[in-house]
Amino acid sequence: MSATDTRTGPVATTGPAPGRPRRPWWTGRRRDQLVGYLFVTPQLLGSVVFVILPLVLVVWYSLHEWNVLAGTFDYVGGDNYAQLAEDTNLGGVLKATGLFSVGLVVFNLALALLLAVLLNQKLRGSIVFRTLFFSPVVVSLVAWTIVWGFLLQDNGGINGLLDTIGVDGPNWLRGENTAMLSVVVVQVFKNVGLNMVLFLAALQGVPGELYEAAEVDGASRMRQFWRITVPLISPTIMLTSIITVVGSLQVFAQIAVLTQGGPGTSTTVLVYYLYQQAFQFHHFGYGATLSIVLFAIVLALTVLQWQMRKRWVFHES
């Protein structure tokens, strides 16, 4: 029964306030998050196992001297890094690496852009030429290099062709001045098709109305190219330059098959020198140190190029 207050009247008895319905833990949002995590887990595990863990191990090996033949694994601290300053061959190796990278980037990007501009004209037979230039990309790298090795020999096909017009060709792969040029040309022809396709896709995305307006204003073809085409495809130029620079610093098979780093050390790039130190001379600790130097160079150049996009990339979507 209810109590009565003489001053305020009857006092109502109240039960517990009805509570809000409890939300279930397994909601649609959590289910979507779990599905997302399951999709990224294989990539995450692959990155840990094949990228992060090897980087950690390389740093660990660089602090040791590992003699596989003697079965010793001794901690040497920073001795391998100090050896970098005492290595008389490292300067020539870095010079050869720089020459190869600069030559490959300049010739590859210039030729790829030229081919893309020509194939973008929609001329008869452009599909055939597009396939012809892209086909080396899907050919085996070692097979491609071996064929070029035969062509570039002293008595090979290229010198035989030059001999028909009365030109005495040099020994391309054994000359001090021609060996690096030969390796660069072989690599350019191998991968120029990939950059050509990327440039061609970017060119086909440039609005034709801009060229029509430029023609009305009296702009020449060259002016249209520099004022319209280059700014609008600058993101693709940045992408291809990063890919080509990183690829140029990782070249190995071409050097191993064509020149073995010779003559002398004129074509001994950093990756091949790393291979020599680790797997030919069994200096695994110093080889690991050289791989860290290579990683630092690639990282620095990639960050530099990415920062340059703020000045050179005029159109990003």
C-alpha positions in Angstrom: 0.0 0.0 0.0 1.1 3.5 -0.6 2.1 5.9 2.2 0.5 9.3 2.6 2.3 12.5 3.5 0.0 15.1 5.1 2.0 17.9 3.5 2.6 16.7 0.0 -0.1 14.2 -0.5 0.3 10.7 -1.6 3.8 9.4 -2.4 3.9 7.1 -5.4 6.0 4.0 -5.2 8.3 3.6 -8.1 10.1 0.4 -9.4 13.4 0.2 -11.1 13.7 2.4 -14.2 13.6 0.4 -17.4 17.1 0.0 -18.7 18.3 0.6 -22.3 18.6 -2.6 -24.4 22.1 -4.0 -24.2 23.9 -3.9 -27.5 25.3 -7.2 -28.7 29.1 -7.5 -28.8 29.2 -9.2 -32.3 28.0 -6.2 -34.4 28.1 -5.7 -38.1 30.9 -3.2 -37.6 33.1 -5.6 -35.8 32.4 -8.3 -38.4 33.5 -5.9 -41.2 36.6 -5.0 -39.2 37.5 -8.7 -38.8 37.0 -9.3 -42.5 39.3 -6.4 -43.3 42.0 -7.8 -40.9 41.7 -11.2 -42.5 42.3 -9.7 -45.9 45.4 -7.7 -44.9 46.9 -10.5 -42.7 48.6 -12.4 -45.6 50.2 -9.2 -46.8 51.2 -8.2 -43.3 52.7 -11.6 -42.6 54.5 -11.6 -46.0 56.0 -8.1 -45.2 57.2 -9.3 -41.8 58.7 -12.5 -43.0 60.2 -11.4 -46.3 61.0 -7.7 -45.7 61.2 -6.6 -42.0 62.8 -9.8 -40.7 65.5 -10.0 -43.4 66.3 -6.3 -42.8 66.8 -7.1 -39.1 68.9 -10.1 -39.9 71.1 -8.2 -42.3 71.9 -5.6 -39.6 72.7 -8.4 -37.2 75.0 -10.1 -39.8 76.7 -6.8 -40.5 77.9 -6.8 -36.9 79.5 -10.2 -37.2 82.0 -12.0 -39.3 80.6 -15.3 -40.6 83.1 -17.8 -41.9 81.0 -20.6 -43.4 84.0 -22.8 -44.2 85.5 -22.6 -40.7 82.1 -22.6 -39.0 82.7 -19.5 -37.0 80.3 -16.6 -36.3 82.2 -13.9 -34.4 80.9 -10.5 -33.2 83.1 -7.7 -34.6 80.9 -4.7 -33.8 81.5 -1.8 -36.2 84.6 -3.3 -37.9 82.7 -4.0 -41.1 81.5 -0.4 -41.3 85.0 0.8 -40.7 86.1 -1.3 -43.6 84.0 0.7 -45.9 86.3 3.7 -45.5 89.4 1.5 -46.1 88.0 -0.3 -49.2 89.9 1.0 -52.2 87.5 -0.6 -54.7 84.3 1.0 -53.2 84.8 4.4 -54.9 85.0 2.8 -58.3 82.0 0.6 -57.6 79.9 3.6 -56.5 81.0 5.5 -59.7 80.0 2.6 -61.9 76.7 2.3 -60.1 76.1 6.0 -60.6 77.0 5.9 -64.3 74.7 2.9 -64.9 71.8 4.4 -63.0 72.1 7.8 -64.7 72.5 6.3 -68.2 69.6 3.9 -67.7 67.2 6.5 -66.3 68.0 9.1 -69.0 67.9 6.8 -72.0 64.9 4.7 -70.7 62.6 7.6 -69.8 63.5 9.6 -72.9 63.0 6.7 -75.3 59.9 5.5 -73.6 58.3 9.0 -73.7 59.3 9.4 -77.4 57.8 6.0 -78.3 54.6 6.8 -76.4 54.1 10.1 -78.1 54.6 8.5 -81.5 52.3 5.6 -80.8 49.6 8.0 -79.4 49.2 9.4 -82.9 46.8 6.5 -83.8 48.7 5.7 -87.0 48.2 2.5 -88.9 50.2 -0.4 -87.4 50.6 1.3 -84.0 49.2 -1.8 -82.2 51.9 -4.0 -83.9 54.7 -1.6 -82.9 53.2 -1.4 -79.3 53.4 -5.2 -79.0 56.8 -5.3 -80.5 58.3 -2.8 -78.1 56.5 -4.3 -75.1 57.4 -8.0 -75.8 61.0 -7.8 -74.3 59.4 -7.0 -70.9 57.9 -10.5 -70.7 60.9 -12.3 -72.1 63.2 -14.1 -69.6 65.9 -11.7 -68.4 68.7 -14.2 -68.6 67.7 -15.4 -72.1 67.5 -11.8 -73.3 70.9 -11.1 -71.8 72.5 -14.2 -73.3 71.3 -13.4 -76.8 72.7 -9.9 -76.5 75.9 -11.3 -75.2 76.3 -13.2 -78.5 75.4 -10.1 -80.5 77.9 -7.9 -78.7 80.9 -10.2 -79.0 83.9 -9.2 -81.1 82.8 -11.5 -83.9 79.1 -11.2 -83.1 76.1 -10.1 -85.1 76.4 -6.3 -84.5 80.0 -6.1 -85.6 79.1 -8.4 -88.6 76.4 -5.9 -89.5 78.9 -3.0 -89.2 81.4 -4.8 -91.3 79.0 -4.9 -94.2 79.1 -1.1 -94.3 82.9 -0.9 -93.9 83.0 -0.1 -90.1 85.3 -2.1 -87.8 83.3 -2.4 -84.6 85.0 -2.6 -81.2 84.9 -5.4 -78.7 81.8 -4.0 -77.0 81.9 -6.0 -73.8 85.7 -5.7 -73.2 86.3 -2.1 -74.0 86.8 0.4 -71.2 84.5 2.9 -72.8 82.0 0.6 -74.4 81.3 -2.1 -71.8 79.1 0.2 -69.6 77.3 1.6 -72.6 76.6 -1.9 -73.9 75.1 -3.0 -70.6 73.0 0.2 -70.4 71.6 -0.3 -73.9 70.7 -3.9 -73.2 68.8 -2.9 -70.1 67.1 0.0 -71.8 65.7 -2.2 -74.6 64.6 -4.8 -72.0 62.4 -2.5 -69.9 61.6 0.5 -72.1 58.3 -1.1 -73.1 56.9 -1.0 -69.6 57.5 2.7 -69.2 56.2 3.3 -72.8 52.9 1.7 -71.9 52.6 3.8 -68.7 53.3 7.0 -70.6 50.9 6.0 -73.4 48.1 5.5 -70.8 48.9 8.9 -69.3 48.9 10.6 -72.7 45.5 9.1 -73.6 44.1 10.7 -70.4 45.0 14.2 -71.4 41.9 16.1 -72.6 41.9 16.9 -76.3 40.1 20.2 -75.7 43.3 21.6 -74.2 45.2 21.0 -77.4 42.4 22.5 -79.5 42.4 25.6 -77.3 46.2 25.9 -77.6 46.0 25.7 -81.4 43.5 28.4 -81.4 45.9 30.6 -79.4 48.6 29.8 -81.9 50.8 27.5 -79.7 53.2 25.3 -81.6 53.4 21.5 -81.1 56.5 21.8 -79.1 55.0 24.5 -76.8 51.9 22.3 -76.4 54.1 19.4 -75.4 56.0 21.3 -72.7 53.0 23.4 -71.4 50.2 20.9 -71.6 51.5 17.3 -72.0 54.4 17.3 -69.6 52.5 19.0 -66.6 49.5 16.7 -67.0 51.6 13.5 -67.2 54.0 14.6 -64.5 52.7 12.0 -61.9 53.4 9.2 -64.4 56.9 10.7 -65.0 57.5 10.7 -61.3 56.3 7.1 -60.9 58.4 5.8 -63.8 61.5 7.6 -62.6 61.2 6.1 -59.1 60.7 2.6 -60.6 63.6 3.0 -63.0 66.0 4.4 -60.4 65.2 1.6 -57.9 65.5 -1.0 -60.7 68.9 0.4 -61.9 70.3 0.0 -58.4 69.3 -3.6 -58.3 70.8 -4.8 -61.6 72.7 -8.1 -61.3 71.9 -10.7 -64.0 73.0 -8.4 -66.9 76.4 -7.7 -65.3 76.9 -11.3 -64.3 76.2 -12.7 -67.8 77.7 -9.9 -70.0 80.8 -8.6 -68.3 81.3 -10.2 -64.8 82.1 -6.7 -63.6 84.9 -6.1 -66.2 86.9 -4.9 -67.8 88.6 -4.2 -64.4 85.9 -2.8 -62.2 84.3 -0.5 -64.9 81.0 -2.3 -64.8 81.1 -3.6 -61.2 78.0 -2.1 -59.7 77.1 -2.2 -56.0 74.9 -5.3 -56.2 77.4 -7.3 -58.1 80.2 -6.2 -55.7 78.0 -7.2 -52.8 77.6 -10.7 -54.4 81.4 -11.0 -54.9 82.2 -10.2 -51.3 79.6 -12.4 -49.8 79.4 -15.4 -52.1 82.8 -15.5 -53.9 85.1 -14.3 -51.2 82.9 -15.5 -48.3 82.9 -12.2 -46.5 79.3 -12.4 -45.4 79.6 -9.8 -42.7 81.0 -7.2 -45.1 78.5 -8.3 -47.8 75.7 -7.6 -45.3 77.2 -4.2 -44.6 77.3 -3.4 -48.4 73.6 -4.4 -48.6 72.8 -1.8 -45.9 74.7 0.8 -47.9 72.6 -0.1 -50.9 69.4 0.0 -48.9 70.3 3.5 -47.6 71.0 4.8 -51.1 67.7 3.4 -52.5 65.8 4.9 -49.5 67.5 8.3 -49.8 66.9 8.6 -53.6 63.3 7.5 -53.2 62.6 10.0 -50.5 64.3 12.7 -52.5 62.3 12.0 -55.6 59.1 11.8 -53.5 59.8 15.2 -52.0 60.6 16.6 -55.5 57.0 15.9 -56.5 55.9 19.0 -54.6 57.8 21.1 -57.1 57.7 19.1 -60.3 54.3 17.3 -60.2 51.7 19.8 -61.3 48.7 17.6 -61.4 47.8 14.9 -59.0 44.4 13.2 -58.9 
